[in-house]
Amino acid sequence: MQAKMAEKTARKLAPADLPPLGPPPVSLSDALQQIDNVFGIEALLRDAGAEVTEPYYRQSVLVYEQFYEKYLSVPGCMHFGLNYKGVFNRQGFFSQARGVAAQIRRMGEVSDVLELGCGKGLNTIFLAKKHPEIRFTGLDLLAEHVEKARARSAELENVRFVQGSFEPVPEELAPADLVFGVETLCYAKDLDTVCQAIARSLKPGGRLVIYDCFHEIGKGEVSPEMTQARRLLEVGWGISAGYRTPQRWRRALSRAGLQLRRVQDETPYVLPNVRKLQEFGIRFFDDWKLRMQSRLLPRLGQRNAVTALLMPLLFEGQPDGKQPSAPAVSYYRLVARKPESD
Ligand SMILES: C[S@@+](CC[C@H](N)C(=O)[O-])C[C@H]1O[C@@H](n2cnc3c(N)ncnc32)[C@H](O)[C@@H]1O
């Protein structure tokens, strides 16, 4: 009980109450210069809007497995950790699943949960072990991810993993009491199609939980450099339609008949993880031998170095310098509800 209260309080801490992270080790101008020298910004931005989600993930398999999952996150994890005490800790990679578990507890009677873009199944497997009475389904675009998720969950009877797109959510996966997505719905090409499909797949009174990066326009003036950095992030991760603001999501959810109940800015808690990731990005750009080695990786996989370098700058903004700027990207948790009477 005490531990639960402590966790709740930690979550409510304002960013200013978290331990300071120290000055950013690289300025945005320097980061962009390094990216330009190695990749060519113009060449990267030529791919803006290209539909490369699938090739991006296929070409990044080695980067995720041999680097992210091995040295930074935990096996099977393809998302950022949320560290509510402001200090990097691998337990943070289970924060999103814990947040979904808290939602399940609040809802009371839950029999079916659907995870969209489940990757290799980390969240669903964590939840399925904690809730043997609930049926869990994970859906992912890539057969490679689904195979790994199945292998990791072979002993669990209350889980299935299905290959397919959430655009739209396959009808046979409905109805669910709770649908959630961790860092995946940003890949939606058409918000209305996705929101309407989610609404159809939810039971009346059901909930949608999203943890994701969003285009931030509410934290102050954004410099042209910062806007360019956001576009590079979108290209680097193959987010073809670009990040949307939480406000755009709210409108699309509402058109689909879903009520947005909670919008929580989780950005301060993602910073310890993205700062750590940036250390690797800095090493890549500083060390020509490492860069030569990485030429062996597929082209889209190499671009993870660009996103690693830029992310903290995009989330934190640049308060000083020649081109001061507010952040252009934030990490939010959204919770929406399908009305009972629908
Ligand atoms: C950043 S990873 C996150 C994976 C997982 N949610 C996690 O927390 O580890 C994004 C995932 O979304 C999947 N994805 C992207 N677009 C999708 C779509 N249209 N339908 C289903 N999955 C998709 C990718 O294949 C990838 O596994």
The ligand as an SDF file (V2000), in Angstrom:
LIG
                    3D

 27 29  0  0  0  0  0  0  0  0999 V2000
    8.9550    1.2960  -31.3750 C   0  0  0  0  0  0  0  0  0  0  0  0
    8.3240   -0.2940  -31.7220 S   0  0  0  0  0  0  0  0  0  0  0  0
    7.4460   -0.6030  -30.2080 C   0  0  0  0  0  0  0  0  0  0  0  0
    7.1380   -2.0610  -30.0320 C   0  0  0  0  0  0  0  0  0  0  0  0
    6.3780   -2.4130  -28.7400 C   0  0  0  0  0  0  0  0  0  0  0  0
    5.1550   -1.6570  -28.6420 N   0  0  0  0  0  0  0  0  0  0  0  0
    7.2260   -2.2020  -27.5100 C   0  0  0  0  0  0  0  0  0  0  0  0
    6.7660   -1.4280  -26.6460 O   0  0  0  0  0  0  0  0  0  0  0  0
    8.2970   -2.8140  -27.3700 O   0  0  0  0  0  0  0  0  0  0  0  0
    6.9970    0.0050  -32.8670 C   0  0  0  0  0  0  0  0  0  0  0  0
    6.3200   -1.2510  -33.3740 C   0  0  0  0  0  0  0  0  0  0  0  0
    5.1690   -0.8530  -34.1310 O   0  0  0  0  0  0  0  0  0  0  0  0
    5.0100   -1.7800  -35.1930 C   0  0  0  0  0  0  0  0  0  0  0  0
    4.1380   -1.1530  -36.2020 N   0  0  0  0  0  0  0  0  0  0  0  0
    4.3740   -0.0410  -36.9460 C   0  0  0  0  0  0  0  0  0  0  0  0
    3.3200    0.2110  -37.7490 N   0  0  0  0  0  0  0  0  0  0  0  0
    2.3930   -0.7580  -37.5140 C   0  0  0  0  0  0  0  0  0  0  0  0
    1.0970   -1.0530  -38.0360 C   0  0  0  0  0  0  0  0  0  0  0  0
    0.5460   -0.2990  -38.9900 N   0  0  0  0  0  0  0  0  0  0  0  0
    0.4240   -2.1200  -37.5490 N   0  0  0  0  0  0  0  0  0  0  0  0
    0.9820   -2.9160  -36.5900 C   0  0  0  0  0  0  0  0  0  0  0  0
    2.2250   -2.6810  -36.0670 N   0  0  0  0  0  0  0  0  0  0  0  0
    2.9260   -1.6230  -36.5180 C   0  0  0  0  0  0  0  0  0  0  0  0
    6.4370   -2.0500  -35.6430 C   0  0  0  0  0  0  0  0  0  0  0  0
    6.5460   -3.2440  -36.3790 O   0  0  0  0  0  0  0  0  0  0  0  0
    7.1670   -2.1130  -34.2930 C   0  0  0  0  0  0  0  0  0  0  0  0
    7.1880   -3.4180  -33.7980 O   0  0  0  0  0  0  0  0  0  0  0  0
  1  2  1  0
  2  3  1  0
  2 10  1  0
  3  4  1  0
  4  5  1  0
  5  6  1  0
  5  7  1  0
  7  8  2  0
  7  9  1  0
 10 11  1  0
 11 12  1  0
 11 26  1  0
 12 13  1  0
 13 14  1  0
 13 24  1  0
 14 15  1  0
 14 23  1  0
 15 16  2  0
 16 17  1  0
 17 18  1  0
 17 23  2  0
 18 19  1  0
 18 20  2  0
 20 21  1  0
 21 22  2  0
 22 23  1  0
 24 25  1  0
 24 26  1  0
 26 27  1  0
M  CHG  2   2   1   9  -1
M  END
$$$$
